[in-house]
C-alpha cells in the first residue's frame, strides 16, 4: 500500500503545481522564472510518476 500512496501523493503534488501554474500565468504580470520553476518541478514529478508506474 505504501507504494500506491507514494504515487497518489506525487499525483496530488502534480495537480497542485498545475493549479499554481495556471494562477501564475493568469496574473497581470506573470513571473517567467516562477513559471519555469513550476514547469520544471511538474515535469520532474511526472517523470517520477511514470518511472514508478512501470512494471
Phi, psi and omega in degrees: 000328182299325180297313179294324178297321179297315179296318178299320179296317179296320179295320178297317178296321179298316179294321179295319177295323178297316179295318179296320179296317179298319179296318181296318182288341181268355178293155178302321178231080181296145181271114182300324180290324176293317179299315180297318180297316180295318179296320180296316180293320178298318178294320178299317179294318179299317178298319179293320177299315180296319180296317180288333182281349180282145178288000000 
